Amino acid sequence: MNGRTITPADLGLPGEMGWVEWEKLAITAAVIATIMTLRWILLIAIRRSADRVSDWQRRAMSLVRNGGLFLAVVAVIGLWLPEIQDFALSITAFAVAIVIATKEFLMCLAGGLVRSVSGAFQAGDWIEVGDAAGEVSDQSWVATQILEYDFYAQCFTGRTITVPNSVFLSQRVINHGFRKRYVIHQFTIWSEPVRNPEAARKAVKAALTAAIQDQAEVASRYAALIEKRMGVELPPTEPRVRLRSTDLAKLGFEAMLFCPRDRVRDVEAAAYAAYWAWMSEMDAAAAAAEAVGG
């Protein structure tokens, strides 16, 4: 090399950073720090000291998080646009490889866009997508966080599920928004054949009616609100019990009612208690009749 020192320019690389670049770095750091500080202050102000985060707080916190990140990205792009353009031109040959490498990330962004445009759900809604079900706690450009809820046990599991937004491109989303307060609950009491099943059915229905009597009027108004908002007709809100049987000669008392979500298990327990109380009365009456006959 004739004793000459090889410089970065000889290899086609940029040389040492000048004063302008250092100034841009300082401005970039200051802008990002300012945005993140404001974002942190807003999150604290929204969260405050509430014991439980409400739906509107979840939506506001999600908006602040995503908005702060968006402003930071826009600021960085605005400050470094000339350098980004030069860099983009220099990696044109690698564009295909970059797209392939970031395929999943791009699909997540596309899924987030589809979610936002369709308005399928928002923070605070209860949704079911694939094997994940629960309350949406946070949303971002690439993922959605769900507080898992067990619809069978009617309680939160305490686990948080992070779902990539790419799943919204290939799987359906079920919104259980109205089930946060009231649910259309169905269950069946199975039994061996009994002498007077109609009387047992009436006993179960009476127990269900008494169990939700204090919520009957509110349930009716809430069902009317759902029908008006969704444009559908829901089943009657009062409890219904019908008889059914199986191929194995089992008798089933199939119950359906519209009741508060947090009272589902209590209502079921009341129905079972009424049925077994009726069975006990029938057994006692049969025993008494047998004793008298003997």
N, C-alpha and C positions, 0 to 999 in steps of 0.2 A: 504493500500500500504506500511505499515511498515515505514512510514515516508520518503520513498524515493521519490524524485522528478521524475515525468514522463517526459521523454525526447522525442523529435520527433522521435528518432530511435526506441523507444518502440512501436510507432504506425506505423512504416514502412515508415515514412516521412524523407526527407533529413534533416540533421542538419543545423547549421548555415553556411553561405557562408564563404569559406576560402579565402586566399589571391589570389589563382589562379582564382577563380570565379570573384572576384572584378577586377582583372587585365583584364580578358576577357571582362567584362562589359565596362571598360574604353576604351579598344582597339576597341570594337564594336561601341561605341558611336563616337569615333574619326574617324573611317572609314566611318560611315554613314554620319557624318557631312562633311567630305571631299568630298564624292561623291555628296551630295546634293549641296554643295557650287559650285563645278565644273559644276554641272547640271544647276544651276541658272546663272552662268557666261556665259555658252554656250547659254542659251536661250536668255539672254540679247543681246549677240553678234549677234545672228541670227535675232532677232526681230528688233534691232537697233531702228531707229526713223522713220521707214517707216509709211506713213499714212495708207496704206492698206497692209495686209499680203499677199504675193504672194503664189502661189501653192508650189514652191520649199521650201519656208520658212515654210509652214505648215508641209510639209513632214519632213524637218529637225528637227523642233521643236517636232514633234511626235516621231521621232527616238530618240532624246535626252531624252525626258521624259521617254519613255519605256526602253531605254538602261540604264539610271541612276537607275531606279527602279530595273531592272534585276541585275545590278552589286551589288546593296545594298543587295538584297535577297541572291545572291550567296556568298557574303562576310559573312553575318550572318550565313548562313548554314555551310560554311567552318570553321568558328571559333567555332561554337557550335555543330558540328557534333556528337561528342561522347555523349554529353548530349541529343541531339535530338534522337539518337539511343536508349539510355536507356529509354527515355520518350516514344518512339514509342512502345517499348516492353511492357511497363507498361500499355498501353492503347489498347492492342490488342483486349481485350474483347469488347471495345467500337467502334471498327472499323466500323461495320455495321451502328451503330447509327450516327457516324460522316459522313459517306457517304450520308446517307439520309438527314441529316441536311444541308449538303453543296451541295445538288444536283443541285440547280440552279446556284451556283457559278461554279461548275465543268462543267455544260452545257455552261456557258458563256466562260469558258476557251476553251472548245471544239469548240464552234462557232468561237472564235477568231482564233483558229488554222486552221479551215476550210477556213476562210476568207483569211488568210495569204497564205495558200498553193494554193488555187484556183486563187488568184490574181484577184478576182472579181472587186475590186476597191481599190483606195488608197486616201490619203489625197489630197483634191482639186477636186476630181471627184464629179459629180452630180449624185446622186442615188435616187432610189425610193424603199423602203422596207415597206410592209404593208401600213399603213396610213401615214408614214413619208416620206417626199421628200425634197431634198435640197442638199447643198454642204457639203461634209465631211470636218469638220474642225479639228478633232482630233480623234485618235484611241488609245485604250489601250487594255490590256489583256481581260478585262471583258465588256467593253462598247465602243460605237462609238458615237461621237457627230456630229450632223448635223445642219447646219444653214438652217432653213426652208425656202423653196422657193415656191411661189405660181405660178405654171406653167400656170394657167389660166390668172392671172393678170400680169404675167411676171415681178415679182418683189420679193425681199426678204421681209419676214414678220417681221424680227427683233427678232424672237424667236429661241431659241436653243433647239433641241430635243436630248435627251440622249437615245440611243437604246441599250439594253443589247445584247451582242453578241450571246446569245442563240437563238435569232430569225433567225439567219442565218442558223440554222439547220432545220428549218421548213418552212421558207418563201423564196420566190424567191427574188432576188435582180436585179433591172433594172438599168443599168448604162446609164445615159444620158450625158456621157462625151462630145460628139461632140456638144451637144445643148448649150454649154456655149457661143458660138459665133454665130452660125447660127442654125435656126430651119426650119423644114418643117411645115409650118403653113397652116391650113385649116380653113375656115369660110364660112358661107352662108348668103347671103342677101335675106331675104324673102320679097315677094311683092304680091300684087293682080295681076291678069292677066293684061298684057299690050298689046297694039296693035302690037308693033314690038319688041318682046323680044330679037331678035338677035342683033338689034342695041344697046339695053341696055347692052347686054353681051359684045359687042365690046368696049363700052364706059368704062365699069368696067375694062376690061383687059388692055386697053390703060392707064388707071389711075394707075394700079398696075405696069405696065412696066415702066412708067415714075417715079414712086415713088422709085424704086430700081435700076434705070438705072446706078447711080454712083457706085453701088456695084455689078453689074452684073458679071464683070470679076473676082473679088475676090471670089464671091460666086461660080463661076464655078470651080476655082482652088481648093477651099476648099472642094467642093463636090467630086472632083476627088481624093483628098487626103484621104477622108473618105472611098471612094469606094476601094481604093488600100489597105488601112490599115485593113478594116473590111472584104474585099472580097465579098461585096454586090453591087448591082446596085441600086442607088437612083433614084427617079423620076427626070425628067428634071428640071433644075434650073429656067427656065423662067416661068413667071406666066401663069396659065391655069385657064380658067373659063368655066364651063359647065352649061347647063340649066337642071333643074329637076322640078318635080311637086309632089304634095301630093294628098292624097285621098280627101282633102277638096278644091282642085282646087287652092291651093296656088302655086305661082311660086318662084323657088329658083335659085339664081345665086351662084353656089358652086365654090369657089376659092381655089386654092392651089399654093403655091409659096415657094421658098427657100430664106430666107431673114435674115438679122442680127436680133438677138434676141431682142436687145434694140430698134428696130424700128417696131416691130410687130404692136403695137397699132396705130402708125402713118400711117402705110400702110393700115390698116383696115379703118381708118378715111378717107384716100384719096379715097378708093374704094366707101365708102358710099357717100362721097361728090359728086363723079362723077355720081353715080346712081341718086341721088336726083337732081343734075343739069340737067341730061338728062330728068328726069320726068318733071321738071319745063319747059324745052324747049318744050316738047310734049304738056303740058297743055297750054302753051302760044300759040303754033301753032294751037291747036284745038280751042282755044278761038278766035283767029284771023280768022280762017276759018269760024267759026260760025257767027262771026260779018259780014264778007263779004257776006256770004250766006243769012243773014237776011236782 
